[in-house]
Structures are given as C-alpha cells and as structure tokens.
C-alpha cells in the first residue's frame, strides 16, 4: 500500500508484462481524501502493443498512514475526454 501520493499509481504488471502503463498523473486535491487523474495505456495482448491513451480519476482515503482507493471513474476515449473538458469549460465560464 502507498504511504505517499507519489507512490500511488495505476501501473499494473501481470505475468511479467506491464498490462497497464501509467504515462502521467496530476494531483487534483491532497489531504485525508485525495483525488488524482492518471493518463495510461492498456496492453493489447492480441496486437502485442499498447492501445490509445485512456484516463482515470481516482479518489483515495488515507487511513492509518496508507492510501486506500475508494472510487474511480474511467474516461475510456479521447472523444469522451474532450466532451468532459468542453462541459466543464462551459460551466466554469458560466
């Protein structure tokens, strides 16, 4: 388990293959409850290469010195990410 925000990752390895490769992350909030957005790629076993960029927002709670994932939202495509950005920009600008 991670004890610091820097240790939190979506990278995942299975059978010696990095099946989820973290490309970047941005911390949206820190504290007892922390929110991080990650950019990542999934390994496509059939094509033996990584797929397109994906994004996930993860919410963590720090308890007894360790972060525990409490929720997540996956943004599965570039199109969905662009629509999310567009909606947020409209709301923020009012």
N, CA, C and O atoms as CSV, one atom per row, in Angstrom:
chain,resi,resn,atom,element,x,y,z
A,1,UNK,N,N,0.826,-1.191,0.000
A,1,UNK,CA,C,0.000,0.000,0.000
A,1,UNK,C,C,0.871,1.256,0.000
A,1,UNK,O,O,1.963,1.272,0.567
A,2,UNK,N,N,0.377,2.279,-0.630
A,2,UNK,CA,C,1.099,3.540,-0.742
A,2,UNK,C,C,0.940,4.374,0.525
A,2,UNK,O,O,-0.141,4.454,1.109
A,3,UNK,N,N,2.044,4.988,0.930
A,3,UNK,CA,C,2.012,5.865,2.093
A,3,UNK,C,C,2.094,7.334,1.693
A,3,UNK,O,O,1.804,8.216,2.502
A,4,UNK,N,N,2.491,7.601,0.443
A,4,UNK,CA,C,2.550,8.973,-0.058
A,4,UNK,C,C,1.836,9.054,-1.405
A,4,UNK,O,O,1.650,8.043,-2.082
A,5,UNK,N,N,1.438,10.265,-1.784
A,5,UNK,CA,C,0.772,10.461,-3.071
A,5,UNK,C,C,1.686,10.063,-4.213
A,5,UNK,O,O,1.226,9.519,-5.217
A,6,UNK,N,N,2.975,10.329,-4.073
A,6,UNK,CA,C,3.926,9.989,-5.137
A,6,UNK,C,C,3.973,8.490,-5.416
A,6,UNK,O,O,4.306,8.083,-6.529
A,7,UNK,N,N,3.651,7.676,-4.438
A,7,UNK,CA,C,3.677,6.227,-4.609
A,7,UNK,C,C,2.423,5.686,-5.295
A,7,UNK,O,O,2.432,4.555,-5.781
A,8,UNK,N,N,1.354,6.464,-5.344
A,8,UNK,CA,C,0.109,5.994,-5.957
A,8,UNK,C,C,0.288,5.896,-7.470
A,8,UNK,O,O,0.832,6.805,-8.098
A,9,UNK,N,N,-0.171,4.789,-8.050
A,9,UNK,CA,C,-0.002,4.548,-9.473
A,9,UNK,C,C,-1.114,3.637,-9.979
A,9,UNK,O,O,-1.758,2.932,-9.202
A,10,UNK,N,N,-1.327,3.663,-11.282
A,10,UNK,CA,C,-2.256,2.718,-11.905
A,10,UNK,C,C,-1.484,1.633,-12.658
A,10,UNK,O,O,-2.082,0.723,-13.231
A,11,UNK,N,N,-0.154,1.735,-12.654
A,11,UNK,CA,C,0.678,0.733,-13.318
A,11,UNK,C,C,0.349,-0.640,-12.751
A,11,UNK,O,O,0.226,-0.819,-11.539
A,12,UNK,N,N,0.207,-1.612,-13.662
A,12,UNK,CA,C,-0.116,-2.971,-13.241
A,12,UNK,C,C,0.666,-3.950,-14.101
A,12,UNK,O,O,0.724,-3.816,-15.323
A,13,UNK,N,N,1.260,-4.925,-13.452
A,13,UNK,CA,C,2.039,-5.936,-14.163
A,13,UNK,C,C,1.445,-7.308,-13.902
A,13,UNK,O,O,1.060,-7.634,-12.779
A,14,UNK,N,N,1.377,-8.108,-14.960
A,14,UNK,CA,C,0.841,-9.460,-14.860
A,14,UNK,C,C,1.684,-10.380,-15.739
A,14,UNK,O,O,1.889,-10.103,-16.921
A,15,UNK,N,N,2.166,-11.467,-15.162
A,15,UNK,CA,C,2.997,-12.432,-15.894
A,15,UNK,C,C,4.189,-11.771,-16.571
A,15,UNK,O,O,4.556,-12.137,-17.688
A,16,UNK,N,N,4.796,-10.791,-15.893
A,16,UNK,CA,C,5.968,-10.122,-16.421
A,16,UNK,C,C,5.693,-9.087,-17.495
A,16,UNK,O,O,6.626,-8.536,-18.078
A,17,UNK,N,N,4.413,-8.816,-17.764
A,17,UNK,CA,C,4.035,-7.822,-18.770
A,17,UNK,C,C,3.340,-6.666,-18.073
A,17,UNK,O,O,2.430,-6.869,-17.269
A,18,UNK,N,N,3.774,-5.450,-18.386
A,18,UNK,CA,C,3.125,-4.265,-17.848
A,18,UNK,C,C,1.816,-4.067,-18.618
A,18,UNK,O,O,1.808,-3.474,-19.696
A,19,UNK,N,N,0.710,-4.568,-18.056
A,19,UNK,CA,C,-0.575,-4.542,-18.756
A,19,UNK,C,C,-1.267,-3.186,-18.674
A,19,UNK,O,O,-2.106,-2.862,-19.514
A,20,UNK,N,N,-0.919,-2.400,-17.669
A,20,UNK,CA,C,-1.393,-1.018,-17.566
A,20,UNK,C,C,-0.155,-0.156,-17.356
A,20,UNK,O,O,0.540,-0.283,-16.348
A,21,UNK,N,N,0.112,0.726,-18.320
A,21,UNK,CA,C,1.298,1.577,-18.263
A,21,UNK,C,C,0.870,3.014,-17.978
A,21,UNK,O,O,0.193,3.647,-18.788
A,22,UNK,N,N,1.275,3.510,-16.821
A,22,UNK,CA,C,0.976,4.895,-16.453
A,22,UNK,C,C,1.878,5.825,-17.249
A,22,UNK,O,O,3.096,5.650,-17.281
A,23,UNK,N,N,1.267,6.820,-17.895
A,23,UNK,CA,C,2.017,7.797,-18.679
A,23,UNK,C,C,2.219,9.106,-17.929
A,23,UNK,O,O,3.237,9.778,-18.097
A,24,UNK,N,N,1.251,9.460,-17.106
A,24,UNK,CA,C,1.333,10.719,-16.368
A,24,UNK,C,C,0.255,10.730,-15.303
A,24,UNK,O,O,-0.669,9.918,-15.334
A,25,UNK,N,N,0.376,11.653,-14.359
A,25,UNK,CA,C,-0.667,11.848,-13.355
A,25,UNK,C,C,-0.648,13.286,-12.896
A,25,UNK,O,O,0.384,13.957,-12.929
A,26,UNK,N,N,-1.812,13.749,-12.466
A,26,UNK,CA,C,-1.955,15.092,-11.921
A,26,UNK,C,C,-2.769,14.986,-10.644
A,26,UNK,O,O,-3.848,14.395,-10.632
A,27,UNK,N,N,-2.252,15.556,-9.580
A,27,UNK,CA,C,-2.941,15.546,-8.290
A,27,UNK,C,C,-3.943,16.702,-8.298
A,27,UNK,O,O,-3.559,17.864,-8.433
A,28,UNK,N,N,-5.220,16.377,-8.152
A,28,UNK,CA,C,-6.278,17.384,-8.154
A,28,UNK,C,C,-6.564,17.912,-6.753
A,28,UNK,O,O,-6.940,19.073,-6.590
A,29,UNK,N,N,-6.389,17.069,-5.750
A,29,UNK,CA,C,-6.555,17.509,-4.360
A,29,UNK,C,C,-5.742,16.598,-3.448
A,29,UNK,O,O,-5.541,15.417,-3.732
A,30,UNK,N,N,-5.281,17.182,-2.342
A,30,UNK,CA,C,-4.488,16.445,-1.354
A,30,UNK,C,C,-5.166,16.540,-0.005
A,30,UNK,O,O,-5.967,17.441,0.242
A,31,UNK,N,N,-4.841,15.610,0.857
A,31,UNK,CA,C,-5.372,15.622,2.209
A,31,UNK,C,C,-5.794,14.226,2.614
A,31,UNK,O,O,-5.342,13.235,2.042
A,32,UNK,N,N,-6.676,14.159,3.618
A,32,UNK,CA,C,-7.176,12.858,4.060
A,32,UNK,C,C,-7.909,12.160,2.917
A,32,UNK,O,O,-7.908,10.933,2.819
A,33,UNK,N,N,-8.534,12.963,2.055
A,33,UNK,CA,C,-9.150,12.476,0.821
A,33,UNK,C,C,-8.403,13.138,-0.331
A,33,UNK,O,O,-8.369,14.365,-0.427
A,34,UNK,N,N,-7.814,12.344,-1.191
A,34,UNK,CA,C,-7.031,12.873,-2.318
A,34,UNK,C,C,-7.626,12.388,-3.634
A,34,UNK,O,O,-8.148,11.276,-3.724
A,35,UNK,N,N,-7.540,13.240,-4.653
A,35,UNK,CA,C,-8.060,12.922,-5.976
A,35,UNK,C,C,-6.938,13.090,-6.987
A,35,UNK,O,O,-6.245,14.107,-7.002
A,36,UNK,N,N,-6.770,12.086,-7.828
A,36,UNK,CA,C,-5.704,12.087,-8.834
A,36,UNK,C,C,-6.284,11.657,-10.167
A,36,UNK,O,O,-7.101,10.738,-10.227
A,37,UNK,N,N,-5.860,12.323,-11.244
A,37,UNK,CA,C,-6.217,11.879,-12.590
A,37,UNK,C,C,-4.952,11.288,-13.212
A,37,UNK,O,O,-3.878,11.888,-13.162
A,38,UNK,N,N,-5.101,10.117,-13.791
A,38,UNK,CA,C,-3.996,9.410,-14.423
A,38,UNK,C,C,-4.235,9.298,-15.928
A,38,UNK,O,O,-5.372,9.138,-16.372
A,39,UNK,N,N,-3.160,9.384,-16.704
A,39,UNK,CA,C,-3.184,9.055,-18.133
A,39,UNK,C,C,-2.443,7.736,-18.263
A,39,UNK,O,O,-1.344,7.580,-17.731
A,40,UNK,N,N,-3.046,6.780,-18.975
A,40,UNK,CA,C,-2.452,5.449,-19.055
A,40,UNK,C,C,-2.786,4.780,-20.380
A,40,UNK,O,O,-3.592,5.283,-21.163
A,41,UNK,N,N,-2.149,3.631,-20.617
A,41,UNK,CA,C,-2.442,2.799,-21.778
A,41,UNK,C,C,-2.561,1.359,-21.318
A,41,UNK,O,O,-1.851,0.923,-20.412
A,42,UNK,N,N,-3.468,0.621,-21.952
A,42,UNK,CA,C,-3.620,-0.812,-21.699
A,42,UNK,C,C,-2.839,-1.592,-22.742
A,42,UNK,O,O,-2.760,-1.190,-23.903
A,43,UNK,N,N,-2.263,-2.708,-22.321
A,43,UNK,CA,C,-1.557,-3.613,-23.221
A,43,UNK,C,C,-2.576,-4.462,-23.978
A,43,UNK,O,O,-3.448,-5.081,-23.367
A,44,UNK,N,N,-2.467,-4.493,-25.291
A,44,UNK,CA,C,-3.340,-5.317,-26.145
A,44,UNK,C,C,-2.572,-6.593,-26.460
A,44,UNK,O,O,-1.647,-6.588,-27.272
A,45,UNK,N,N,-2.964,-7.685,-25.811
A,45,UNK,CA,C,-2.244,-8.958,-25.981
A,45,UNK,C,C,-2.302,-9.469,-27.415
A,45,UNK,O,O,-1.326,-10.029,-27.913
A,46,UNK,N,N,-3.427,-9.282,-28.076
A,46,UNK,CA,C,-3.559,-9.807,-29.438
A,46,UNK,C,C,-2.671,-9.067,-30.431
A,46,UNK,O,O,-2.146,-9.672,-31.366
A,47,UNK,N,N,-2.501,-7.757,-30.232
A,47,UNK,CA,C,-1.674,-6.952,-31.139
A,47,UNK,C,C,-0.247,-6.791,-30.628
A,47,UNK,O,O,0.634,-6.317,-31.346
A,48,UNK,N,N,-0.032,-7.193,-29.373
A,48,UNK,CA,C,1.254,-7.062,-28.713
A,48,UNK,C,C,1.784,-5.626,-28.750
A,48,UNK,O,O,2.943,-5.377,-29.082
A,49,UNK,N,N,0.900,-4.693,-28.398
A,49,UNK,CA,C,1.294,-3.288,-28.297
A,49,UNK,C,C,0.300,-2.587,-27.373
A,49,UNK,O,O,-0.734,-3.144,-27.005
A,50,UNK,N,N,0.637,-1.364,-27.012
A,50,UNK,CA,C,-0.256,-0.589,-26.153
A,50,UNK,C,C,-1.315,0.108,-26.993
A,50,UNK,O,O,-1.061,0.530,-28.121
A,51,UNK,N,N,-2.500,0.217,-26.421
A,51,UNK,CA,C,-3.619,0.868,-27.089
A,51,UNK,C,C,-3.560,2.378,-26.912
A,51,UNK,O,O,-2.561,2.922,-26.441
A,52,UNK,N,N,-4.636,3.044,-27.292
A,52,UNK,CA,C,-4.688,4.506,-27.188
A,52,UNK,C,C,-4.698,4.974,-25.733
A,52,UNK,O,O,-4.990,4.204,-24.818
A,53,UNK,N,N,-4.376,6.240,-25.544
A,53,UNK,CA,C,-4.396,6.824,-24.210
A,53,UNK,C,C,-5.797,6.747,-23.620
A,53,UNK,O,O,-6.798,6.935,-24.310
A,54,UNK,N,N,-5.835,6.466,-22.327
A,54,UNK,CA,C,-7.071,6.478,-21.550
A,54,UNK,C,C,-6.800,7.298,-20.301
A,54,UNK,O,O,-5.655,7.632,-19.998
A,55,UNK,N,N,-7.859,7.616,-19.585
A,55,UNK,CA,C,-7.740,8.471,-18.405
A,55,UNK,C,C,-8.621,7.900,-17.304
A,55,UNK,O,O,-9.680,7.331,-17.571
A,56,UNK,N,N,-8.177,8.057,-16.076
A,56,UNK,CA,C,-8.977,7.608,-14.950
A,56,UNK,C,C,-8.799,8.587,-13.797
A,56,UNK,O,O,-7.694,9.055,-13.524
A,57,UNK,N,N,-9.894,8.884,-13.134
A,57,UNK,CA,C,-9.879,9.738,-11.954
A,57,UNK,C,C,-10.084,8.820,-10.756
A,57,UNK,O,O,-11.067,8.082,-10.686
A,58,UNK,N,N,-9.150,8.874,-9.818
A,58,UNK,CA,C,-9.213,8.004,-8.645
A,58,UNK,C,C,-9.281,8.851,-7.376
A,58,UNK,O,O,-8.629,9.888,-7.255
A,59,UNK,N,N,-10.082,8.377,-6.450
A,59,UNK,CA,C,-10.265,9.051,-5.156
A,59,UNK,C,C,-9.720,8.113,-4.089
A,59,UNK,O,O,-10.099,6.944,-4.023
A,60,UNK,N,N,-8.829,8.635,-3.256
A,60,UNK,CA,C,-8.184,7.844,-2.214
A,60,UNK,C,C,-8.453,8.443,-0.847
A,60,UNK,O,O,-8.577,9.658,-0.695
A,61,UNK,N,N,-8.541,7.567,0.145
A,61,UNK,CA,C,-8.647,8.000,1.536
A,61,UNK,C,C,-7.404,7.505,2.268
A,61,UNK,O,O,-7.013,6.345,2.135
A,62,UNK,N,N,-6.794,8.388,3.036
A,62,UNK,CA,C,-5.630,7.988,3.823
A,62,UNK,C,C,-6.100,7.606,5.214
A,62,UNK,O,O,-6.659,8.416,5.953
A,63,UNK,N,N,-5.856,6.345,5.547
A,63,UNK,CA,C,-6.246,5.812,6.854
A,63,UNK,C,C,-5.086,5.031,7.418
A,63,UNK,O,O,-4.472,4.214,6.733
A,64,UNK,N,N,-4.794,5.292,8.671
A,64,UNK,CA,C,-3.705,4.608,9.366
A,64,UNK,C,C,-2.407,4.690,8.568
A,64,UNK,O,O,-1.635,3.732,8.521
A,65,UNK,N,N,-2.172,5.863,7.929
A,65,UNK,CA,C,-0.921,6.109,7.234
A,65,UNK,C,C,-0.812,5.563,5.823
A,65,UNK,O,O,0.231,5.703,5.184
A,66,UNK,N,N,-1.885,4.936,5.324
A,66,UNK,CA,C,-1.847,4.356,3.979
A,66,UNK,C,C,-3.050,4.801,3.163
A,66,UNK,O,O,-4.155,4.957,3.684
A,67,UNK,N,N,-2.808,5.003,1.864
A,67,UNK,CA,C,-3.883,5.390,0.958
A,67,UNK,C,C,-4.646,4.151,0.490
A,67,UNK,O,O,-4.060,3.131,0.129
A,68,UNK,N,N,-5.970,4.277,0.510
A,68,UNK,CA,C,-6.844,3.213,0.016
A,68,UNK,C,C,-7.761,3.809,-1.040
A,68,UNK,O,O,-8.393,4.842,-0.821
A,69,UNK,N,N,-7.826,3.142,-2.195
A,69,UNK,CA,C,-8.709,3.630,-3.255
A,69,UNK,C,C,-10.156,3.428,-2.833
A,69,UNK,O,O,-10.545,2.348,-2.387
A,70,UNK,N,N,-10.949,4.493,-2.982
A,70,UNK,CA,C,-12.352,4.435,-2.595
A,70,UNK,C,C,-13.295,4.507,-3.790
A,70,UNK,O,O,-14.396,3.958,-3.741
A,71,UNK,N,N,-12.878,5.175,-4.858
A,71,UNK,CA,C,-13.734,5.241,-6.043
A,71,UNK,C,C,-12.890,5.586,-7.257
A,71,UNK,O,O,-11.758,6.057,-7.142
A,72,UNK,N,N,-13.477,5.335,-8.439
A,72,UNK,CA,C,-12.788,5.673,-9.677
A,72,UNK,C,C,-13.799,5.935,-10.772
A,72,UNK,O,O,-14.925,5.438,-10.743
A,73,UNK,N,N,-13.369,6.725,-11.735
A,73,UNK,CA,C,-14.161,6.984,-12.934
A,73,UNK,C,C,-13.210,6.877,-14.113
A,73,UNK,O,O,-12.217,7.602,-14.178
A,74,UNK,N,N,-13.505,5.981,-15.042
A,74,UNK,CA,C,-12.663,5.793,-16.211
A,74,UNK,C,C,-13.197,6.597,-17.390
A,74,UNK,O,O,-14.384,6.539,-17.712
A,75,UNK,N,N,-12.313,7.340,-18.021
A,75,UNK,CA,C,-12.619,8.071,-19.252
A,75,UNK,C,C,-11.996,7.227,-20.353
A,75,UNK,O,O,-10.774,7.191,-20.499
A,76,UNK,N,N,-12.827,6.555,-21.118
A,76,UNK,CA,C,-12.352,5.476,-21.969
A,76,UNK,C,C,-11.877,5.881,-23.354
A,76,UNK,O,O,-11.372,5.040,-24.098
A,77,UNK,N,N,-12.027,7.145,-23.718
A,77,UNK,CA,C,-11.599,7.535,-25.065
A,77,UNK,C,C,-11.253,9.015,-25.099
A,77,UNK,O,O,-11.644,9.781,-24.218
A,78,UNK,N,N,-10.526,9.396,-26.113
A,78,UNK,CA,C,-10.180,10.801,-26.316
A,78,UNK,C,C,-11.450,11.633,-26.523
A,78,UNK,O,O,-11.559,12.752,-26.021
A,79,UNK,N,N,-12.404,11.072,-27.266
A,79,UNK,CA,C,-13.663,11.773,-27.526
A,79,UNK,C,C,-14.400,12.069,-26.223
A,79,UNK,O,O,-14.884,13.183,-26.022
A,80,UNK,N,N,-14.486,11.093,-25.352
A,80,UNK,CA,C,-15.154,11.297,-24.069
A,80,UNK,C,C,-14.406,12.343,-23.239
A,80,UNK,O,O,-15.039,13.169,-22.582
A,81,UNK,N,N,-13.074,12.322,-23.258
A,81,UNK,CA,C,-12.279,13.306,-22.521
A,81,UNK,C,C,-12.546,14.712,-23.044
A,81,UNK,O,O,-12.689,15.649,-22.258
A,82,UNK,N,N,-12.613,14.865,-24.362
A,82,UNK,CA,C,-12.870,16.180,-24.947
A,82,UNK,C,C,-14.257,16.702,-24.579
A,82,UNK,O,O,-14.425,17.895,-24.324
A,83,UNK,N,N,-15.253,15.811,-24.552
A,83,UNK,CA,C,-16.604,16.215,-24.155
A,83,UNK,C,C,-16.652,16.641,-22.690
A,83,UNK,O,O,-17.360,17.584,-22.337
A,84,UNK,N,N,-15.907,15.951,-21.849
A,84,UNK,CA,C,-15.838,16.306,-20.430
A,84,UNK,C,C,-15.196,17.684,-20.264
A,84,UNK,O,O,-15.693,18.519,-19.508
A,85,UNK,N,N,-14.100,17.915,-20.967
A,85,UNK,CA,C,-13.421,19.219,-20.915
A,85,UNK,C,C,-14.359,20.319,-21.391
A,85,UNK,O,O,-14.450,21.375,-20.765
A,86,UNK,N,N,-15.048,20.079,-22.482
A,86,UNK,CA,C,-15.975,21.075,-23.047
A,86,UNK,C,C,-17.081,21.427,-22.058
A,86,UNK,O,O,-17.398,22.601,-21.866
A,87,UNK,N,N,-17.663,20.415,-21.434
A,87,UNK,CA,C,-18.738,20.660,-20.469
A,87,UNK,C,C,-18.222,21.460,-19.276
A,87,UNK,O,O,-18.872,22.408,-18.837
A,88,UNK,N,N,-17.064,21.084,-18.753
A,88,UNK,CA,C,-16.505,21.809,-17.609
A,88,UNK,C,C,-16.176,23.251,-17.967
A,88,UNK,O,O,-16.426,24.157,-17.173
A,89,UNK,N,N,-15.620,23.473,-19.147
A,89,UNK,CA,C,-15.292,24.842,-19.554
A,89,UNK,C,C,-16.551,25.701,-19.672
A,89,UNK,O,O,-16.536,26.870,-19.285
A,90,UNK,N,N,-17.626,25.143,-20.194
A,90,UNK,CA,C,-18.877,25.885,-20.309
A,90,UNK,C,C,-19.419,26.246,-18.928
A,90,UNK,O,O,-19.863,27.372,-18.705
A,91,UNK,N,N,-19.381,25.302,-18.019
A,91,UNK,CA,C,-19.906,25.556,-16.680
A,91,UNK,C,C,-19.071,26.577,-15.926
A,91,UNK,O,O,-19.614,27.438,-15.234
A,92,UNK,N,N,-17.757,26.484,-16.057
A,92,UNK,CA,C,-16.869,27.395,-15.337
A,92,UNK,C,C,-17.001,28.819,-15.854
A,92,UNK,O,O,-16.990,29.773,-15.075
A,93,UNK,N,N,-17.125,28.959,-17.162
A,93,UNK,CA,C,-17.234,30.284,-17.762
A,93,UNK,C,C,-18.602,30.902,-17.540
A,93,UNK,O,O,-18.782,32.116,-17.630
A,94,UNK,N,N,-19.570,30.029,-17.244
A,94,UNK,CA,C,-20.916,30.481,-16.915
A,94,UNK,C,C,-21.644,30.968,-18.095
A,94,UNK,O,O,-22.796,31.385,-17.980
